[in-house]
Amino acid sequence: MSPQPAYPRTAASHEVTAAGVLELHARTTGWRRELPIPVESIVVASYGMRAIWQDIAELRRERILAEINPKARVIALNQRHSDELLDNGNLPPFRLAHLLGHYLYDADHGSALIDHPVFCRAPATAEANPVRETNADGFAVALLLPTVLVRAQVARGPRRPQTRLQLQDRAAGWGVSAPVLRARLQELSLDWSLPAERPTRSAGPRS
């Protein structure tokens, strides 16, 4: 396990870290900043990491979804939980961004010799160290839904979703769930409510 201490990180901290990742990717690849965020390209091109499948041993009542080996730049996905990790045969962007968060926050980048592994645990067992999982989730949200890009998108009123299905499709297109997108909009004090949810103005009394 990584010797790096775990402590709760603020939303502002996630914003700064995510902004640095996007800046690095733009400089490395010439990426034009827009949604959706190409998290797979970021992991591969900007951090030189690769994902593999392997059987990861677990203790009783423990569920390890992935093991990250920072020096080897390898994300080992636990094949025991492939059904939980994959969505329609693919690793969801949010999951990959979450794992990148573990690499950035929890890896011992100062160790020159020992490759201390970092583990991503399933929610049911995260009580062992919920801070690491919460931090990784916070980073994933900040990375996939950057403040500047989300604000710009919301400002384009005509392209707002008009139904719940459209909102779900938009969220999925950006690599997150609809609840995550809604929470992010609320966090940024942005209104992207559906027509049925918007308050209607009273016409007032008629004479």
QUISUL-V483361 format. One record per pair of residues at least 12 apart in sequence whose ideal C-beta (glycine too) atoms are under 6 Angstrom apart, sorted by the first residue. I is the first residue (numbers start at 1). J is the second residue. D is the distance in Angstrom with one decimal. If there is no record, write none. Layout:
i=I j=J d=D
i=I j=J d=D
//
This chain:
i=2 j=106 d=4.8
i=2 j=108 d=5.4
i=2 j=116 d=4.8
i=2 j=118 d=4.7
i=3 j=108 d=5.6
i=4 j=106 d=5.3
i=4 j=108 d=5.4
i=6 j=129 d=5.9
i=6 j=131 d=4.4
i=6 j=132 d=4.9
i=8 j=131 d=5.7
i=9 j=135 d=4.9
i=14 j=138 d=4.5
i=14 j=139 d=5.0
i=14 j=142 d=3.9
i=15 j=142 d=5.2
i=18 j=142 d=3.8
i=18 j=143 d=4.2
i=24 j=46 d=5.2
i=25 j=42 d=4.9
i=25 j=46 d=4.6
i=28 j=46 d=4.9
i=29 j=45 d=5.3
i=35 j=149 d=5.2
i=35 j=174 d=5.4
i=36 j=173 d=5.9
i=36 j=174 d=4.8
i=36 j=175 d=5.6
i=37 j=144 d=5.1
i=39 j=93 d=4.8
i=39 j=96 d=5.1
i=39 j=97 d=4.9
i=43 j=100 d=5.7
i=48 j=73 d=5.1
i=49 j=73 d=4.5
i=49 j=75 d=6.0
i=51 j=75 d=4.5
i=51 j=77 d=6.0
i=52 j=76 d=5.6
i=53 j=77 d=5.2
i=53 j=79 d=4.7
i=54 j=76 d=4.8
i=55 j=79 d=5.6
i=56 j=78 d=4.2
i=62 j=125 d=5.6
i=63 j=122 d=3.8
i=63 j=125 d=5.1
i=64 j=78 d=5.6
i=64 j=119 d=5.3
i=64 j=121 d=5.8
i=65 j=78 d=5.7
i=65 j=81 d=5.5
i=65 j=85 d=6.0
i=65 j=120 d=4.8
i=65 j=122 d=5.5
i=66 j=99 d=5.8
i=66 j=120 d=4.3
i=67 j=117 d=5.1
i=67 j=119 d=5.6
i=68 j=102 d=5.6
i=68 j=103 d=5.3
i=68 j=118 d=4.3
i=69 j=115 d=5.2
i=69 j=117 d=5.6
i=70 j=107 d=3.8
i=71 j=115 d=3.9
i=72 j=115 d=6.0
i=75 j=99 d=5.5
i=93 j=175 d=3.0
i=94 j=140 d=5.3
i=94 j=175 d=5.6
i=94 j=176 d=5.5
i=97 j=140 d=3.7
i=97 j=143 d=4.9
i=97 j=144 d=5.5
i=98 j=136 d=4.6
i=98 j=140 d=4.5
i=99 j=120 d=6.0
i=101 j=136 d=3.6
i=101 j=139 d=3.4
i=101 j=140 d=5.7
i=102 j=118 d=5.1
i=102 j=120 d=5.5
i=102 j=136 d=5.0
i=105 j=135 d=5.3
i=106 j=118 d=4.5
i=106 j=132 d=5.7
i=141 j=184 d=5.9
i=144 j=175 d=4.8
i=144 j=176 d=5.6
i=145 j=184 d=4.7
i=154 j=190 d=4.9
i=154 j=192 d=5.4
i=160 j=192 d=5.9
i=162 j=195 d=6.0
//
